[in-house]
Amino acid sequence: SLVALALSAAPTVLANPYIYKPVDASHYRAGDSFTVSWRDNGEAPLSSAYGQTTVSLYTGSSTVQTQLASLGTVADPGTETEVLITIDPTWGPDSDDYFIRIESVAGVDAAGAPLQAFSARFALSQMTGTWSGAASAALAGSPVAAAAASATLSPDAAAATAMATSVRVSAAASAETASSVPSALLESRVASGAGSASSSLAASA
């Protein structure tokens, strides 16, 4: 099934670094401040391999994503393990389709794609913004419509996003083939594996 296929990506999702805050149950309001936090788990690639790394707020599907805000840059995510942010209400609408993406500026994986890690999806409320056309297309999993504002992900990164964020499967998506799984991962929260891992890490912090 589509859900089983998504859950099978768990080992990829648990690659470094873990973003253990926010988690899929996190809910913040416009004006709130909180820390985006991550840590190493000792598996490759180590956070130290990332070098200079950007931290950004995104929305989108598992393969098509649109950046909403740049939240900061760290020189070494192996030693700088959090970024404090304040929610700007203009970033988007009330939604639970927000997630954090951290990306190496120069570090790449074996396929030559940037090293990336993702948080679970989380909710923002009391927002005053709207989704741009590119953001709406990305949420619908439309690579053609959103390509101009979205980065191409490696297969590993796509699998990580699909599992680490809330997995959503609509009735229409259930009829799709396995090759269209990324655009189908949009509606029901079954990312309990990623959420549990994030929660357990937060509890042990």
N, C-alpha and C positions, 0 to 999 in steps of 0.2 A: 504494500500500500504506500501511498505518498507519505503518510506519517511515519511508517516504519523506515522508509528510505531516508527521511530527514533525520530520524533518530540514529541511523547507522553512521551519521557524520560526526557523532560525539567525540571520538578520539581526535579528529582534526580540530574541533572546536576547542578542546582543552589544551591546544598548543600555546606556547608563550606569546606574550604575557597574558595572564588572566586579568580581565577587567572585572573586579569584584564589586565595584560601586560605580554606577547604579546597577540594580538588579531589576528583574522583570516586574517586581511589585512596587518599584519606586514611583512616587508621584510627587512632583514639585509644582509650585505655583510661580507665576511671573513675579520677579523680584526676589525669589528665594536664592540663597547661595548654598552651594554644596561642593564637595570635592569629588572629582573623578579619580578613582584609585585603582591601581593594578599592582601585580607582583609576579615574580618568577616562580615557576614550578620545577625548574631544573631540567626541563626538556628543551630540545632544539626547536626553533632558534631561540637562544637566550636573549633576554632584553638588551644585553650589552651589544648584541650584533646589530641592533637597530640604529645606533648612533643618533644623530639629530632626528627628532620625531615630532610630527605635528599631531595635535589633538583637536578634533573637530566634531561638530554636531551634524548628523545626517538624518535623512529619511529615505525610504525607497524599498525595493525588493531585495532578494538575495543576490541578484546579479546586476541590477541597475540602481544606482544610488546618487542622490543629489546633496551636495554640501549646503547646509543652512547657515553655519557660522563657524568661524575659526576661533577655537577656545584657547589656543596657546601652543608653544613649542618648547620642548625640553631637549637639552643637549645629550642626555643619556638616560633612557627610561629604566635602566638597570639601577640607577642611583637616585634619580628624581622620579618618585613613584606616585605623584598625584598632582592635579591641577585644580585650583579653586576657581569656580565659575559662578556668575550671577545670571539668572535667567532673564533675558531681554524679551518682553512680551511681543515684540515685532518679528521674532524668529519664525513664527508660524501660528496655526490655529490650535485650539484645544484638541489634543490627540494623544493616543498612546503609541504612535508610530515613530517616535524619536529614538535614536541610538547614537552612541559614541563610537567613532572610528579613530584609531591611532595608526599612523602610517609613517614608516621610515622615509626620510628624505633621499637617502642614497642606498640603503640596504635592500637587497633583493633576494628572492628565493631561487631554487634550482631552475625554475622556468624563466627567471629574469623579471618576475613581477615584484612590485614593492612589498616589503614585509608589512603586514597589516594585522590588526586585532580589533575585535568588536565587542561592545557591551550588549547586554540584553536590551530589548526595546523597553522604553519606560514612558510614563505619561507626564505631560505638561498641561496645566490648566490656567484659567484667567489670562489666556493669551489673546492678542489683538490682531495678529497677522493672518495671512492666508497662504495656502500652498500656491507656489508658482506653477505654470504649465509644466515645467520640467519635473517638479516635485510630484505632481499628480501623475504624470506619465511613469515616473520611477516607481511610485507606489503600485501602479497597475502592472509593473514588470515589462514596460514597453521600451526596449533598448533603442529603437529607431527614434522615437519622439524625445527621449531624454538624453540621447547620446552627447549632445553638445554640452550638457552640464554635468555629466556623470563620468566616473572613471571606470575603466575595464578592470575586472577583478580576475585573479588567477582562480583555477578550479578549487584550490584549497581555501582561498579566501571566501569564495562564494559559498562553499559548504559551511565554513565557519559562521558566516552571517546567517545562513538559513537555520542553523541550529541554535546559535547563541541569542538570536532575536526570537520574538514570539512567532511561532509557526502558524500561519493562517491558511486554512483550506476551505474554499467555498464549494457549494454544490456543483457549480460548473467546473471547477478545477478538478474535482474528483473523477471526471470523465476524461481528463487529459492524459497523455502518455507520460512515461517516466522522463522522456527527453524534455518535457516542459515543466518539470517539477519546480525549478527556481521561481517562475512567475506564478506558480500556484501556492507558494508558501506565504500566504498573506492573511489568513483570518483566524484560525482557532489556536488558542495558547496551549501548545503542547511541548514547549521548550523547557519542560520541568527539569530535564537533565542539566541544561546550562544554568537554569535558575538555581537549582539545588547546589551546583558546584560553586556558583557565585556566592550564595548565601552561606555555605559552609566556610568558604574562605573569609567572608566578612566576619563570621562568628569567631574564627580563630585569630583574627587580627588583634 
